[in-house]
Amino acid sequence: MTGKKVWGLKCVFALAMTGAFISCVHAQHPPLYSQYMFNTLPLNPAYTGSRDVLSVSALARMQWVGFAGAPNTQTFSLHTPAKDPRNNFGIVAINDKLGVTWHTGVFGSYAFRFSISEKARLAFGLQGGVSMYQDRWSRLSLTDSNDPNFIADSPMFIIPRAGFGIYLDHEKYYIGGSAPQLLRYQNPALSMYNTNSMLYNHTFLSAGTVFRLNPDIKFRPSCMVRILKNSPVQYDINGTFIFREILWIGGSYRSMAAVVGMVELQVNPQFRIGYSFDHATTVMSRYNSGSHELFLRYEFGYTVRAMSPRYF
């Protein structure tokens, strides 16, 4: 069998595996990121170590500014390959606030990565950790300050988390799929109120590529599909122009939600900074002044390699 045929079969196998597990999971409402193409590790554990250096990222998102109780999210991630580059390790911390509900999560990730051609690699990733939920009722402004249901905060609930991902990266494209929360629970912060609210699995499917327009400009389209139980399938479509490997300017369309503008600056081979602004395309635009997102990444021990410069 020729090398091209082997490569083709491996691609088909990777896509089939992605589709198989994507079709088997459902969804909850996880934190939302406009710069998902740079903040990948919180969404897909198979991304762990794919930068081939020790990579540290931080993101802060303020959604629907001016709207009381709007989501507010911060993430921190760190990942690196081990001495054996097939083994990769990472950690993710998330702090997410929606209304009076606070969620803090800490997860470890592992990815096994191997080459399937000279310029392509396939990784399978696992994620495990804990999520802590609490409803902080005491922060509400109440008409009846003696209402017994809202005098004190709810207990802190701690639940285990486990997830899985697959990630195929090539010099010119990537394909990924993940289910970061495979375990299903009744929402612990609401269980005391005899509700049927559940924490469901959620699923992400992503892909992107890059085209060279001329020696100084490249175009990088990408997309992200979110499958959320009891919600319509949502997708982001992004297009970014890359000028001399330094300045990235682009925009996204999020179905039934928003249009996004973003700018990224690769200050040097180690340091990157990015900003995005969302403008809602729904009735929500009447009640907020948009959403802001700031992203920072620093990479230690940068080395030039076959898959550099990195676009994914």
N, C-alpha and C positions, 0 to 999 in steps of 0.2 A: 504494500500500500504506500502511495507517495506521501511526501510531507504535507502537501496541500490538502489531500484527502483527510489525513489525520487531524490537521488543524480544523478543517470544516466539521468533522465529527465532534471534536472537543467543544467547538462553539455551540453546536446544536445541543449537546449534552448540558452545557452550562445554562442555556436559555430554558431548556426543558425543566431542569431542576428548579430554576427561579420560578417558572410558571406553576410548578407543582405545589410548592409550599405557599406561594402567594394565594392560590385558590383555596387553600385550606384554613385560612385564618380570617378573623373579623377585626373590628377596630373599636377604639375608644377615641377620646379627643385629646391628643397629646399637644405639647407646646408647638407653636407655629413659628417657622423661620423663613424669612425672605431670602437670606443668603445661605440656603440649604446646600448649594454647590461647594461652599467653603466650610460650612459647619456640619460635616457629614458624619463624624463619629457618633454623636448623640442619636442619630437615626439608624445607623447601620454598623454593627460591631465588626463586620468583615472588612471595613475600611481601616481597621487598626493596623498601624505600621506601614501603610501604603505610601507614605511620604519618604520612607527609607532613611529617616533621621528622627531624632527626638523632636517631636512637634508639639507645641503648647498653644492652645487657642482659648479665647474668651469671647463671649458674645453677650450683649445686653439688648433686650428688646422691650420697648415701651409701646404697647398697642393701644390704638384709639385714644390718643392723648386728649384729655379734657372730659372723658367719659368716666363717671364714677364706677369703681369696681372693675375697670378694664384689665385685661391680662397684662402681666408684667413678668418677664422671664430673664433669668441669667443662667448661662451655662459655662462650664469650664471643662476642658478636655486635655488629656496628655496621652500620647501614644508613641511607641518606638518599636523597631525590630530588635530581636535579641541577637546574640552573636551568630546563631544560626538563623538566617533571614527568613526561613520558613515559619518560624515562631515569632509572633508579634503580640505585644501586650499594651493595654491602655487602661485609663480610668476616666470616668465622666461624672461630673457633679452638676445637678440641675436644681435651681430654685425657681418655683413657678407660683404665681399668685393670681387667683381669679376670684373677684369679689372678696368674700371673707375666707375662702378656702386657700390654704397654703400647702404646697407640696414641695418637699425636699427629697431628692433621690441621689444615691451614690452607687455607681455601678462599675464593676471591673469588666474588661473585655479581652478576648483572645481571638486571634485569627491565624489560621494555617494557610500560608500562601505558597504557591508553586508556579513555576513557569509552564506555559502550554505552547509557547512559541518563543522566538527570539525577542519579540517586543510585547508579548502579552502574558499576563499572570491571572490566575484564578485564586480567590480566597474564600474560605468558609469561616464564619465568625460566630462566637458565642458571647453572650452578655449575661451577667448575673449581679444581683445586688439587692438593695432594699429601698422602698419608698416610704416616706413618712407624711401622713396627712393630718391636718387639723383645721377645724372651722373656728375662727377667732371671732365669735359672736360679740365679745366685749368691745370690739372696735366699731360696732354699729351705733348710729345716732337714732335712738328710739323715741317714739311718741310716749310710750309707757315704759318708763325706766325700771319698773318693777316686774316686767314680764319674765316669769321664771324660765322660759325657754331660751332667753338670750342674756341672762345675767353673767354666765361663765362660759369660757371657751370649751369646745368639745375636748375629750381626751385625745392624746396623740396616738394615732394608729400606725403601726409598722407592718408592712406586708412585703413578702419576698417578690423579686422580679427576675424574670429570665427571658432571654431573647435570642434570635438567630438571624444571620444575614449571609448573603452571598455577594461577591463583588468581583467583576471581571474588568481589569484595567489594561489598556493598550496605549501605545504612544499617541494614538489619535482619537481614542474614544473610551468610554466606560459604560458598563451596564451594572446596575445593582438592584437588589431587592432585600427587604428585611421585614421582620416581625419582632420589634423590640420588646413586646410584652406578650408572651405566649400564655401566661397564666391568667385565669379569669376569676374575678372576685366580685362579691357585692361591695359597692362603694362603702368603705368602712366609716367614713365621716357622716354618712347618712343612714346607716343601718339602724341606729337608735331611734330613728323617726319612722320606722316600719315602711320604708319606701322600697321600690324594686330597682333602684338605680344600681347599675353594674359597671365594673371596670372591665372592659372588653379588650381583646387583642386589637391591635391596629397594624396596618400594613403600608409599606412604602415601596414604590417601584421607581427607579430613576435611570436616566441615560443622558449621555452628552457626547459631543464630538468637537473637533476643531478643524477649521479650514484656513489655509494660508491665502490671503487675498493679494498681498504683495510682500516684498521683503520686510516691510515695517508694520504691517497690519494683519491681524488674524481675526477670524470670527468664530466665536464659541457658542453654539446653541446647546441648550440642555432642557430637560423636563423632569418633573417630579409628580407622581400620581399618588394620592392618599386614598386609601380605602378605609372608611369609618363606618362601623355598624350603625344602622338606623339613620344614616346621612347619605346624601348623594355623593358619588365619587367626585373628588376634587382634584384638579391638576394645576400645576404651575408650568408655564412655558417661558423660557428665558433666552435672550439673545445678548451677547456681550462682545464688544469690539476690543481687541487687545492692541495697544499701540506700543511698539518697540519693547515688548515684554515688561513694561513698567506701569502704564496706565490702562485700566480696564473700565470701560463705560458701557452700561447696558440697561436693560429693562425687562420686566416680567409682566405676564398677565396671569392672575389667579382666578380661576373660574368662579363665578357667582360671588366674588369677594372684592378684588382690588386690582389696580395697576401699580407697578412698582418701578421706581428708578433707583439705580445704584451706581456707585463709583468705588473702585478699588485701586489702591496704590501699592505697588511692590517697591517699597522704599530701598531695599537692598536684598540680596539673596536670602537673608534670614527673616526680615521683618515685613509684615504686610498689615495694612489697615484698610477697612472697608466700611462704607455707610450706605444704608438703603432707606428709602422713604416710600411708604404705602399710602395710596389714596383710595379710599373705599369706593366701589362702584354700586353700592347698595344704598338703602335708606340710611344706613349708619353714617354716611358722610355728612348728614345734617347735624349730627350730635357729637362729632369729634373733629380734631384738626389733623388727623393722619396718624400713622405709626412710624416710629423711628427705630432703627437697628444699627448698632455699632459692633464691628467685628475686629479682633486683633489676633494675629498669629506670629509666633516667633519660633524659628527652627534652629536647633543647635547642631554644629558639625556638618554644615552643608557641603556636599561633595557633588561634582559633576559626574553624571552617570548616563547610561544609554537612554533612559527615559526622561532626561532633563532637557529643556526646562519642563516643569510639571504644570499642566493645565487643569488637573483634576485633583 
